[in-house]
């Protein structure tokens, strides 16, 4: 396992894409299609998810920012543009806070405007209901949990199933496009080091990080209207509070639908291109 697993597409200014938890960098192929003529798009696997080496310590925001900075240095890149979804968005957000001079533009995909749920079943399914117990075990006896996790988490059947794919698309409210299919067909293999990222991510204060961002930023967030009324109300509450504290360079953009905003038919890749290359 190498420190950074990445595929690089196109030529031009570097754009780093960081996927959501459970996905590999292939989740960002739609950005490759749109940006490769003007940008060198780097599709990264997150640490411990896929083929990137896991972290060796608890993932504070500085640890996550340093991980991105190590990648930037390893590739001898100048300032970069960042796109991150969900967990990947949290890492991009941390980097923009700790290394603002290295960031030209930041695009967050449903990340930063509200805290994690106490029971994150939406992100992790039934695994989310056990999260409070696993959180306690991680902080009390991390090595035992790391060993248990690595022995069990990758035993599930990863064979592609058309039926499971269609159910996945209906559950998250997106069309079963080729890019969504590719991301679903290539789920991230988890290593024990992923737990350091998983529980560090769980402990991040997203709204405080977003308040500290001063680089040009677009945050596309899901409004959940017509999908989950409770989550829609929760989202609106946190967005209204966040808007009062943001730097003028940060813009929040609501999109109809659920968490995977980049796969929504309302998501405008033209706006993304104009923002990244003004």
C-alpha positions as CSV (number, residue, x, y, z in Angstrom):
1,X,0.0,0.0,0.0
2,X,1.4,3.3,-1.0
3,X,1.1,6.5,1.0
4,X,-1.1,8.2,-1.7
5,X,-3.2,6.4,-4.2
6,X,-4.1,8.7,-7.0
7,X,-5.0,8.8,-10.7
8,X,-4.2,12.0,-12.6
9,X,-6.1,13.2,-15.7
10,X,-5.7,16.2,-18.0
11,X,-3.3,19.1,-18.1
12,X,-3.3,22.6,-16.6
13,X,-3.8,24.0,-13.1
14,X,-3.9,21.2,-10.4
15,X,-7.3,20.3,-9.0
16,X,-7.4,17.8,-6.1
17,X,-10.6,15.8,-5.7
18,X,-11.2,14.1,-2.3
19,X,-14.2,11.6,-2.2
20,X,-16.7,10.8,0.5
21,X,-16.0,8.0,3.0
22,X,-16.4,4.5,1.5
23,X,-15.6,5.7,-2.0
24,X,-12.3,5.8,-4.0
25,X,-11.1,8.7,-6.0
26,X,-13.2,7.4,-8.9
27,X,-16.2,9.2,-7.4
28,X,-14.8,12.3,-9.0
29,X,-14.8,11.2,-12.6
30,X,-17.5,13.7,-13.6
31,X,-15.0,16.4,-12.7
32,X,-12.4,14.9,-14.9
33,X,-14.8,14.9,-17.9
34,X,-15.6,18.6,-17.3
35,X,-12.2,20.0,-16.3
36,X,-9.5,17.9,-18.0
37,X,-8.9,20.4,-20.8
38,X,-7.9,23.2,-18.4
39,X,-7.0,21.3,-15.3
40,X,-4.8,18.5,-14.1
41,X,-7.3,16.6,-12.0
42,X,-6.0,14.4,-9.2
43,X,-8.4,11.8,-7.9
44,X,-7.2,10.7,-4.5
45,X,-8.1,7.8,-2.3
46,X,-8.6,9.0,1.3
47,X,-6.1,7.7,4.0
48,X,-7.1,4.2,4.9
49,X,-9.9,4.1,2.3
50,X,-9.0,2.4,-0.9
51,X,-5.3,2.0,-1.6
52,X,-3.9,5.1,0.2
53,X,-2.0,4.2,3.4
54,X,-4.0,4.8,6.6
55,X,-3.2,7.4,9.2
56,X,-1.1,6.4,12.2
57,X,-2.7,8.8,14.7
58,X,-6.0,10.4,15.6
59,X,-7.1,12.7,12.7
60,X,-7.2,16.3,14.0
61,X,-7.9,19.0,11.5
62,X,-4.1,19.7,11.5
63,X,-3.3,16.1,10.9
64,X,-5.7,16.0,7.9
65,X,-4.3,19.3,6.5
66,X,-0.8,18.0,6.8
67,X,-1.8,14.9,4.9
68,X,-2.9,17.0,1.9
69,X,0.2,19.2,2.3
70,X,2.4,16.1,2.1
71,X,0.8,15.1,-1.1
72,X,1.1,18.6,-2.6
73,X,4.8,18.6,-1.7
74,X,5.4,15.1,-3.1
75,X,4.0,16.2,-6.4
76,X,5.8,19.6,-6.4
77,X,2.6,21.4,-6.9
78,X,2.0,25.2,-6.5
79,X,-1.2,26.4,-5.0
80,X,-4.1,24.0,-5.7
81,X,-7.9,24.0,-6.3
82,X,-9.8,21.6,-4.0
83,X,-13.0,19.7,-4.4
84,X,-14.2,17.5,-1.6
85,X,-17.4,15.6,-0.9
86,X,-18.5,14.7,2.7
87,X,-15.5,13.2,4.5
88,X,-13.3,14.4,1.7
89,X,-14.8,17.8,2.0
90,X,-13.9,17.9,5.7
91,X,-10.2,17.2,4.7
92,X,-10.3,19.9,2.1
93,X,-11.9,22.3,4.6
94,X,-9.1,21.6,7.1
95,X,-6.4,22.2,4.5
96,X,-8.0,25.6,3.5
97,X,-7.9,26.6,7.2
98,X,-4.4,25.6,8.0
99,X,-2.7,26.3,4.6
100,X,-4.8,29.1,3.1
101,X,-1.8,30.4,1.0
102,X,-1.8,27.0,-0.8
103,X,-5.4,27.1,-1.9
104,X,-6.7,29.0,-4.9
105,X,-10.3,27.8,-4.8
106,X,-12.4,25.5,-2.6
107,X,-15.5,23.6,-3.5
108,X,-17.3,21.7,-0.7
109,X,-20.0,19.2,-1.6
110,X,-22.5,18.9,1.3
111,X,-19.9,19.6,4.0
112,X,-19.1,22.2,6.5
113,X,-22.5,23.9,7.1
114,X,-23.8,21.5,9.9
115,X,-22.4,19.1,12.4
116,X,-22.4,15.3,12.1
117,X,-25.5,13.5,13.3
118,X,-25.1,11.7,16.7
119,X,-26.3,8.5,15.0
120,X,-24.9,8.7,11.5
121,X,-27.1,6.1,10.0
122,X,-27.6,8.1,6.8
123,X,-23.8,7.9,6.1
124,X,-23.1,4.4,7.4
125,X,-26.4,2.5,7.3
126,X,-27.0,0.1,10.1
127,X,-23.3,0.5,11.1
128,X,-24.2,4.0,12.2
129,X,-26.4,2.7,15.0
130,X,-23.4,1.1,16.6
131,X,-21.3,4.2,16.2
132,X,-21.6,5.5,19.8
133,X,-20.3,2.2,21.1
134,X,-17.5,2.0,18.6
135,X,-16.6,5.6,19.4
136,X,-16.2,4.7,23.1
137,X,-14.1,1.6,22.3
138,X,-11.9,3.6,20.0
139,X,-11.0,6.1,22.7
140,X,-10.7,3.5,25.4
141,X,-8.9,0.7,23.6
142,X,-7.9,1.8,20.1
143,X,-5.6,-1.0,19.2
144,X,-8.1,-3.7,20.0
145,X,-10.7,-2.0,17.9
146,X,-8.3,-1.5,15.0
147,X,-7.4,-5.2,15.0
148,X,-11.1,-6.2,15.2
149,X,-12.1,-3.8,12.5
150,X,-9.4,-4.9,10.0
151,X,-10.3,-8.6,10.5
152,X,-14.0,-8.1,9.8
153,X,-14.8,-5.1,7.7
154,X,-13.5,-6.4,4.3
155,X,-15.2,-9.8,4.5
156,X,-18.4,-8.5,2.9
157,X,-19.2,-9.4,-0.7
158,X,-18.0,-6.6,-3.0
159,X,-19.2,-8.2,-6.2
160,X,-21.2,-5.7,-8.2
161,X,-25.0,-6.3,-8.2
162,X,-27.3,-4.4,-10.5
163,X,-30.1,-4.8,-8.0
164,X,-28.0,-3.3,-5.2
165,X,-26.9,-0.5,-7.5
166,X,-30.5,0.4,-8.4
167,X,-31.5,0.3,-4.7
168,X,-28.6,2.6,-3.9
169,X,-29.6,5.1,-6.5
170,X,-33.2,5.2,-5.3
171,X,-32.2,5.5,-1.7
172,X,-30.0,8.5,-2.3
173,X,-32.3,10.0,-4.9
174,X,-30.0,10.2,-8.0
175,X,-30.2,8.9,-11.6
176,X,-28.2,5.7,-12.3
177,X,-25.6,7.4,-14.6
178,X,-22.4,5.9,-15.8
179,X,-20.3,8.0,-13.3
180,X,-22.5,6.9,-10.3
181,X,-22.2,3.3,-11.5
182,X,-18.4,3.5,-11.7
183,X,-18.2,4.9,-8.1
184,X,-20.5,2.2,-6.9
185,X,-18.6,-0.6,-8.6
186,X,-15.3,0.5,-7.0
187,X,-16.0,0.8,-3.2
188,X,-13.0,1.7,-1.1
189,X,-11.3,-1.1,0.7
190,X,-10.9,-0.2,4.4
191,X,-7.7,-0.7,6.4
192,X,-7.4,-0.4,10.2
193,X,-5.8,3.1,9.7
194,X,-9.2,4.3,8.3
195,X,-10.5,4.3,11.9
196,X,-8.2,7.1,12.8
197,X,-9.8,9.1,10.0
198,X,-13.3,7.9,10.8
199,X,-13.3,8.9,14.4
200,X,-11.2,12.0,13.9
201,X,-13.7,13.1,11.3
202,X,-16.5,12.4,13.8
203,X,-14.8,14.8,16.2
204,X,-14.3,17.7,13.9
205,X,-16.1,21.0,14.4
206,X,-17.1,21.6,10.8
207,X,-18.9,24.9,11.4
208,X,-16.0,26.4,13.3
209,X,-13.6,25.3,10.4
210,X,-16.0,26.9,7.9
211,X,-16.1,30.1,9.9
212,X,-12.3,30.3,9.7
213,X,-12.1,29.9,5.9
214,X,-11.1,33.0,4.0
215,X,-10.3,31.5,0.6
216,X,-12.8,31.8,-2.3
217,X,-15.3,29.0,-1.5
218,X,-18.5,27.5,-2.9
219,X,-20.4,25.2,-0.6
220,X,-23.1,23.2,-2.4
221,X,-25.5,21.8,0.2
222,X,-28.5,19.4,0.0
223,X,-31.8,20.9,1.2
224,X,-33.4,17.4,1.7
225,X,-36.8,18.8,0.8
226,X,-39.2,16.0,-0.3
227,X,-36.7,13.4,0.9
228,X,-36.4,13.8,4.7
229,X,-38.4,16.6,6.4
230,X,-36.6,16.2,9.7
231,X,-33.2,16.6,8.0
232,X,-34.5,19.4,5.8
233,X,-35.5,21.4,8.9
234,X,-32.2,20.6,10.6
235,X,-30.2,21.7,7.5
236,X,-32.1,25.0,7.2
237,X,-31.6,25.8,10.9
238,X,-27.8,25.3,10.7
239,X,-27.5,27.1,7.3
240,X,-29.2,30.2,8.7
241,X,-26.8,30.2,11.7
242,X,-23.8,29.6,9.6
243,X,-24.5,32.4,7.1
244,X,-24.3,35.0,9.8
245,X,-20.6,34.1,10.6
246,X,-19.0,33.4,7.2
247,X,-16.3,35.3,5.5
248,X,-17.5,37.2,2.4
249,X,-15.5,34.9,0.2
250,X,-17.6,31.9,1.2
251,X,-20.9,31.3,-0.7
252,X,-23.6,28.7,0.2
253,X,-25.6,27.2,-2.6
254,X,-28.7,25.1,-1.9
255,X,-29.5,22.2,-4.2
256,X,-32.7,20.1,-4.2
257,X,-32.2,16.5,-3.1
258,X,-29.9,14.5,-0.8
259,X,-26.4,14.2,0.3
260,X,-24.7,13.4,-3.0
261,X,-25.2,16.9,-4.4
262,X,-22.6,16.4,-7.2
263,X,-24.8,13.7,-8.8
264,X,-28.0,15.8,-8.6
265,X,-29.5,16.9,-12.0
266,X,-29.5,20.4,-10.5
267,X,-25.7,20.5,-10.1
268,X,-24.1,22.9,-12.6
269,X,-20.7,21.8,-13.8
270,X,-20.6,25.1,-15.8
271,X,-20.7,27.0,-12.5
272,X,-17.9,24.9,-11.2
273,X,-15.8,25.6,-14.3
274,X,-16.4,29.4,-14.0
275,X,-15.6,29.4,-10.3
276,X,-12.3,27.4,-10.7
277,X,-11.1,29.4,-13.7
278,X,-12.6,32.9,-13.4
